[in-house]
Amino acid sequence: MNKKIILAITGASGSLYAVQFLKIMQKAGVDVHAIISNAGRLVLQHELGLTPDDLQKYVVEWHAADNFAAPMSSGSSKFEAMVVLPCTMGSLGAIANGIAKNLIHRAADVMLKEKKPLLLAVRETPLNRIHLENMLKVHDAGATLCPPMPSFYHHPESLEKMATFFAGRVADLVGIEVAGLKRWQGI
């Protein structure tokens, strides 16, 4: 049986990371159930000219953000991990404070209560005190915070390669092995 994870895409800049993550999950044989916020749809279209339908080949099912009856709204659904990539500060704030305004927030709450991996790729700069306090709250609740900060030691040749490397690190952090991911070997 394939691993089963949730990918949530919110309205922060960085849609390319989510697309590259989906491609990695497909290669790894992971079943992805996806949720995208309304703002996430707008940013995906603006940054990459894509819609969720364009990504359907990488996703088992798209779940509507307002569907609180979707499988991931309950811990009994047996998802192994959840990634919010990219994660807005609004989503971070809702998750940090247990406010389930949509399915993304509810699914994240389920991951925390079930003590399953939840990774938030928070995307904002500069950070204010509220952002930092919310980050500490989710960290203390068990989430992993992994802002999309590119690395350059692997000498990426393009934005796509840079995003693929970061998406591979995200996969690592939720327990999914990525074949061919360049690792730091020292200098």
N, C-alpha and C positions, 0 to 999 in steps of 0.2 A: 504494500500500500504506500502511495506517495505521501510525503509530508504535505500538510495543509496549513497555509498561512493566510493572513489578512494583510493587504496593502491598502492604506488609506492615502489619498492624495488631497492635500488642502491647497489653499490659494496663495501660498508663498511662492516666490520665485524659485525655480529649480526643477521644473518638470522633466528636464533631461535626465536627472538622477533617477526618477521613478521609471522612466522608459527603459533605461539601461538595467535597472534592477529587475524589471519584468523579463527582459531578455535573458538575464542570468538565471532567473528562476526556471524559465522554460528549459534551458540547457541542463539544469540540475534535476529536472523532473519533478519540480515542486508544484503542487496545485495552489494557485493564487485566487483567492476571492477578493475582489476589489470594491472599494467605496471611493467616490470622488465628491467633494463638496461643490456647490455651485461656483464658488470662487476658484476652486481647483480647475473646473472645466474652462473658465475664462482664461486662466493663466496658461493652461495646456494649449489652448487655441492660439493665444497671443505669442507664446514663446516658440512653439514648434509647429503651429498650423495643424494640430491634431485634435481629434475628438476621442472619447472613450471607445467608440466603435472602431476606430483605427487601431486600437490596441487589443481588440477582442481575441485575437489569436494567441495572446499571452495569458489570458484570464479564463478561469473556469466559469466565473459568473460575476457580473457587475451588480452590486446591491445598491438600491437607492438610499441616499443619505437620510431620508426621512422614514425609512422602513424599520421601525423598532421590532418588527416580527421576524427579521432576517436571522439566520442561524447564529451569527456571531454575537447576537444580543444576549446569549445565554452561555454559561460556562459548560453546559452539557454538550455543546456542539463540537468539542474536541479540536479546536484550532491549536496549533503548536506554538505560534508566535504571531505578533502583529508589528508592522512597520508603518509609521506615519512619515511619509517622504514625498515632498517636504512638509514640515509641520509649522503652521502659523503660530504666532504668539497667542491668538485668540483660542485656537485649539489647545495649545499648551495650558492656558489659563483654565479652560473648562475641565480638562482632564485633571489638572492639579487640584481642583476644588470639587471634584466629583459631580460636576454639572453636565448631565447628559442631554445636551441640546439637539444632538443628532446621532446617527448610528456610529459615526466615527468615535465620538466621545463615549458612547455606551460600550462599544466593543473594547476600547482602551480600558475602561473601568473594569470590564469583565476580565481582561488579561491581568490587571493588577490584583483583583480579588482572588483569582485562580492561581496567582504566583507563576504566571507564564511570561516568557520574554516579550517585552514591549519596548520598542526602540522608537524614539522621537528624534527626527532629523530637523531640529529647530532651525529656522532660517530667518534671522533678523540681525541687524547691526545698525547703530550701536545698541547695547542692551541697557535697559533701565533696571531699577531695583525690583520692580514688580516682576519683570521677566526672570531675574535671578532667583527671587524667592519662589516663583512657580517652578523653576528648574529644580531647586532644592527639594520642594515638596514631592515632585514626581520621582526624583532620584531616591528619596527616603522611602517612597512607596514601592520601589522596586524597578522602576523604568531605567532604561539606558538612554542617555542623552548623547547624540552623535551629530553635532552640527556639520553640514556639508562644507568642510574645509578641505580644499584640494591639497594633495601632496605632489611634489615635483621630482622626488628622487627616482621615480621610475621613468622619467623623461617622456611624459605624454606628448603625443604628436598632434593631438586635436582635443577639442572640448569633449567630444564623444569618448575618447580614450580616458580622459581625466574623470569623466562622470562614471565610466565603467569601473575604474579602479575604486572609486568611492563606493559604488553600489556593491562591489565585491566585498569590501570591508563591512558593509552593513549586513550582507549575507553571513559573513563570518560571525558577527556579533549575535546573530539569532540562531546560530548552530547549523548553518548550511554550508557545506564544503563547496568551494569554488575551484574547479580544476583550472590550472594555468594562471591563477592570480599571482602577480609578481610580489614577492616578499622581500623585505629589507634584508640584505645580506652583509651589511657593513660596508665600510669604505676601504 
